[in-house]
Amino acid sequence: MSKGITSKNDDYSQWYNELVTKADLAEHSAVKGCMVIKPYGYSIWEKMQAALDKMFKDTGHSNAYFPLFIPKSFFSKEAAHVEGFATECAVVTHYRLKNDGNGNIIVDPDAKLEEELIVRPTSETIIWNTYRGWIQSYRDLPLLINQWANVVRWEMRTRLFLRTTEFLWQEGHTAHATSAEAVEEAERMLNVYADFAENWMAMPVIKGIKTANERFAGAVETYCIEALMQDGKALQAGTSHFLGQNFAKAFDVKFTSKEGKLDHVWATSWGVSTRLMGALIMAHSDDAGLVLPPKLAPIQVVIVPIYRNDEDLAQISEVAKALVAELKAKDISVKYDDRDTQRPGFKFAEYELKGVPVRVALGGRDMENGTAEIARRDTKEKQTISRDGLAGYIETLLDDIQTNIYSKAYKFRAENIVEVDTYDEFKRLLDEKPGFLSAHWDGTPESEQKIKEETKATIRCIPLDNKLEDGVCIYSGKPSKQRVLFARAY
């Protein structure tokens, strides 16, 4: 099959767009700014969901579901929150259509809503209005709820998975009796996200805190994980917010403590989205197609028969189906592709494009010699090995591929974090060698904003494992006690 994918070194943006569509992950829909996630892409998202959902439940959270529509008045109760989302909101103003008498369907002007409804951009307001009825006593705390849902944020410039008007995500919303418990929860969920990114997505991340300029609207503190893509741009892969008592006060959510004192609860929210699909693609893939870590690959192993006649195929199929059963017994997803409508070479290219981690080819000579040809997607290495113990070998190989993909991404990130001490060097490196730039900043929103305006680079985070050191801000020359991470970002 002809892949026809632009080289990522020639045009990274075009390479990404072509890969998403040619690998059958997603496509643009008839609704401007929205996407259709195709079955192969959705199956990757389902694997992400399953892994994360187990992590959430293992840390004591339960799933619930809240309305897609939120009364406009709810947003005005938390000023910082509404200001942060006001320009992105889709608004429902009417509830009925009618025929205009000329065969046209129009909005019925007499069906105007008494109060407009906002299509969910995030659920803090509707959830905290609900929590007011759920929480009365310390016995009701902590309240640990997660929601899998879709949200709408009106986007003018969209890219499949990375930025679309509607996208899928999960959002956790928790309530606690003390500030310390809420902060502990926000940090716990940040660690859950980092664990998932590194051990499932094979994508190294840096855990940190957002600056006030980059903080979630309505939050006291925003924690984040930041990843580096192969073009040197950063991608925010997940956030966890300590909301203080802001939403509890806005919606009057109080509880009676053990001591009989009435107080507002303390809150967190945290979320990741289908944006992770974009991160997965950009962190690992190459000019031949997707490179998927085995833990998230819909098909971990594909078996392709190479035969001359029906007799050959029957013999190969017997061996292949036995191997399929062995692999499934080890909980390895496997496909035996015995289609007679495509030649083996076409199939090899197709599964390479789709990022299947391991390909097994079985031919007539393999039947004679008791062997199989094994090809791994991450390094493209091939080897012929004995079929004795093949399922166990493949199981070990999948673990090795998962580790190797992470190691390659970690090495790339390590080579692309550079300490800079002057503004001239900072600007030069942004153009010559994109990546994370570790530089001193004076802590003021003004300097941060000026750097952003002049270079399009933002402070991605203040790393949690930062070491304090004396220095001067690259922009203002004022004293600084630590470095922060700058980058251009998605």
Salt bridges, closest charged atoms under 4 A:
ASP24 OD1 - LYS38 NZ 2.79
GLU27 OE1 - LYS38 NZ 3.75
ASP53 OD2 - LYS57 NZ 2.78
ASP58 OD2 - LYS54 NZ 2.81
ASP108 OD2 - ARG96 NE 2.99
GLU116 OE1 - LYS72 NZ 3.35
GLU116 OE2 - LYS112 NZ 3.88
GLU124 OE2 - HIS173 ND1 3.94
GLU155 OE2 - ARG163 NH1 3.53
GLU171 OE1 - HIS173 NE2 2.75
GLU184 OE2 - ARG188 NH2 3.42
GLU185 OE2 - HIS61 NE2 2.72
GLU185 OE1 - ARG188 NH1 2.78
GLU221 OE2 - ARG215 NH2 3.85
GLU226 OE2 - LYS210 NZ 2.86
GLU226 OE1 - ARG460 NE 3.12
ASP252 OD1 - LYS254 NZ 3.71
ASP252 OD1 - HIS264 NE2 3.79
ASP286 OD1 - ARG377 NH2 2.66
ASP312 OD2 - ARG308 NE 3.31
ASP337 OD2 - ARG339 NH2 2.74
ASP337 OD1 - LYS347 NZ 3.66
GLU350 OE1 - ARG339 NH2 2.73
GLU352 OE1 - LYS3 NZ 2.36
GLU373 OE1 - ARG359 NH2 3.98
ASP378 OD2 - ARG376 NH2 2.71
GLU395 OE1 - LYS330 NZ 3.33
ASP400 OD2 - ARG376 NH1 2.83
GLU415 OE2 - LYS411 NZ 2.64
GLU419 OE1 - ARG483 NH2 3.69
ASP421 OD1 - ARG483 NH2 2.68
ASP431 OD1 - ARG488 NH1 3.16
GLU432 OE1 - ARG428 NH1 2.88
GLU469 OE2 - HIS440 NE2 2.85
GLU469 OE2 - ARG483 NE 2.81
ASP470 OD1 - LYS481 NZ 2.97
